Amino acid sequence: MSEIEALVLREARLLDEQRYAEWLELFAADAVYWIPTRADQQSPNEALSIIYEPKSLLAVRVERLSRREMHVQTPPSRTVHHVSAIEVDGDAARSALIVAEWRSGEARWFAGRVTHKLRKESAGLRIVLKRVDLIDGEAPHRAIAVPL
């Protein structure tokens, strides 16, 4: 298994284990987490995005998730991130993703393709861009509190 494949799988495990601070450390200082509404979207300026967050906003998300009084996460979600079909191309990885989320007696499912753009830094491999293209990105979505 390559270092890139290991990072993609580790990221999924950290999210499932609710280890959000460790998950955030996988991102470079200039990283962006993006869920566009359209699969062919080249820029967040072309159309609305479901999520478009630089690392500073991801840090706010992580801090909120660590507080138990966050109403959209009381009780906290339990998730399984199923990552498959990982293809490594230079400093990028593409994969298929299915996320099952269980919270308050309700299941939600997300499916899509993920692109990770990565960079080697002194602290190790870091995510510069995580882009999740949902198969139903243009559909209405309730708040997505736990990262996909």
C-alpha positions as CSV (number, residue, x, y, z in Angstrom):
1,M,0.0,0.0,0.0
2,S,1.4,3.4,-0.9
3,E,1.7,6.3,1.5
4,I,-1.1,8.1,-0.4
5,E,-3.5,5.2,-0.1
6,A,-2.7,4.9,3.6
7,L,-3.4,8.6,4.2
8,V,-6.8,8.3,2.4
9,L,-7.8,5.3,4.5
10,R,-6.5,6.9,7.8
11,E,-8.6,10.0,7.1
12,A,-11.7,7.9,6.8
13,R,-10.9,6.0,10.0
14,L,-10.3,9.2,12.0
15,L,-13.6,10.6,10.9
16,D,-15.4,7.4,11.9
17,E,-13.7,7.4,15.3
18,Q,-14.6,11.1,15.8
19,R,-11.0,12.0,16.1
20,Y,-11.6,15.3,14.4
21,A,-8.5,17.2,15.8
22,E,-6.2,14.5,14.4
23,W,-8.2,14.6,11.1
24,L,-7.6,18.3,10.9
25,E,-3.9,17.8,11.2
26,L,-3.9,15.9,7.9
27,F,-4.6,19.2,6.1
28,A,-2.0,21.7,5.0
29,A,-2.3,25.3,6.3
30,D,-3.6,26.4,2.9
31,A,-6.0,23.4,2.4
32,V,-9.5,23.6,1.1
33,Y,-12.4,21.1,1.7
34,W,-14.9,21.4,-1.1
35,I,-18.2,19.7,-1.9
36,P,-19.4,21.4,-5.1
37,T,-23.0,21.2,-6.3
38,R,-22.0,20.2,-9.9
39,A,-19.5,17.5,-10.9
40,D,-18.2,19.6,-13.8
41,Q,-17.7,22.7,-11.5
42,Q,-14.2,24.1,-12.0
43,S,-14.4,26.9,-9.4
44,P,-16.5,27.7,-6.3
45,N,-17.4,31.0,-8.1
46,E,-19.3,29.2,-10.9
47,A,-22.1,27.9,-8.7
48,L,-23.1,27.5,-5.1
49,S,-21.2,24.9,-3.2
50,I,-22.5,22.6,-0.5
51,I,-19.3,23.2,1.5
52,Y,-16.3,25.3,0.6
53,E,-14.1,25.7,3.6
54,P,-10.4,26.7,4.0
55,K,-8.6,25.1,6.9
56,S,-9.4,28.0,9.2
57,L,-13.2,27.2,8.8
58,L,-12.5,23.5,9.1
59,A,-10.9,24.3,12.5
60,V,-14.1,26.1,13.6
61,R,-16.1,23.0,12.4
62,V,-13.8,20.7,14.4
63,E,-14.0,22.9,17.5
64,R,-17.8,22.8,17.3
65,L,-17.9,19.1,16.9
66,S,-15.9,18.7,20.0
67,R,-18.5,20.5,22.1
68,R,-21.4,18.3,23.2
69,E,-23.9,21.1,23.1
70,M,-23.8,21.4,19.3
71,H,-27.6,20.9,18.6
72,V,-27.1,19.3,15.2
73,Q,-24.8,16.7,16.8
74,T,-26.8,15.9,20.0
75,P,-26.5,13.0,20.1
76,P,-23.3,12.7,17.9
77,S,-23.5,11.0,14.6
78,R,-22.0,7.6,14.1
79,T,-20.5,7.1,10.6
80,V,-18.8,4.5,8.4
81,H,-16.8,5.9,5.6
82,H,-16.3,3.2,3.0
83,V,-13.5,4.1,0.6
84,S,-12.7,2.0,-2.4
85,A,-11.2,2.1,-5.9
86,I,-8.3,4.3,-4.8
87,E,-6.3,5.4,-7.8
88,V,-3.0,7.3,-7.2
89,D,-1.8,9.7,-9.9
90,G,1.4,11.6,-8.9
91,D,0.4,13.8,-5.9
92,A,-3.3,13.1,-6.2
93,A,-5.7,10.3,-5.2
94,R,-9.1,9.6,-6.6
95,S,-11.5,7.2,-4.9
96,A,-15.1,6.2,-4.5
97,L,-16.8,7.0,-1.2
98,I,-20.0,5.8,0.5
99,V,-20.8,7.3,3.9
100,A,-23.4,5.9,6.2
101,E,-24.5,8.2,9.0
102,W,-26.7,7.3,12.0
103,R,-28.0,9.9,14.3
104,S,-31.2,10.1,16.5
105,G,-32.8,7.0,14.9
106,E,-32.3,8.2,11.3
107,A,-29.9,6.9,8.7
108,R,-28.5,9.1,5.9
109,W,-26.3,8.0,3.0
110,F,-23.9,9.9,0.8
111,A,-22.1,8.6,-2.2
112,G,-19.6,10.1,-4.6
113,R,-16.1,10.4,-6.0
114,V,-13.4,12.1,-4.0
115,T,-10.2,13.8,-5.2
116,H,-7.4,14.4,-2.7
117,K,-4.6,16.7,-3.9
118,L,-1.6,16.2,-1.6
119,R,1.7,17.7,-0.8
120,K,4.8,16.4,1.0
121,E,5.7,18.7,3.9
122,S,8.3,18.4,6.6
123,A,5.6,17.0,8.9
124,G,4.6,14.4,6.3
125,L,2.0,14.1,3.6
126,R,-0.7,16.7,3.8
127,I,-4.0,17.3,2.1
128,V,-4.1,20.5,0.0
129,L,-7.6,19.9,-1.5
130,K,-10.3,17.4,-0.6
131,R,-13.1,17.6,-3.2
132,V,-16.2,15.4,-2.8
133,D,-18.4,15.2,-5.9
134,L,-21.6,13.7,-4.6
135,I,-23.8,11.8,-7.1
136,D,-26.7,14.0,-6.0
137,G,-24.8,17.2,-5.4
138,E,-27.5,19.3,-7.0
139,A,-30.2,17.9,-4.7
140,P,-31.2,19.7,-1.5
141,H,-29.2,18.6,1.5
142,R,-29.8,19.2,5.2
143,A,-26.8,20.4,7.2
144,I,-23.7,18.1,6.9
145,A,-22.1,18.5,10.2
146,V,-19.7,15.6,10.1
147,P,-17.2,15.8,7.2
148,L,-17.6,13.3,4.4
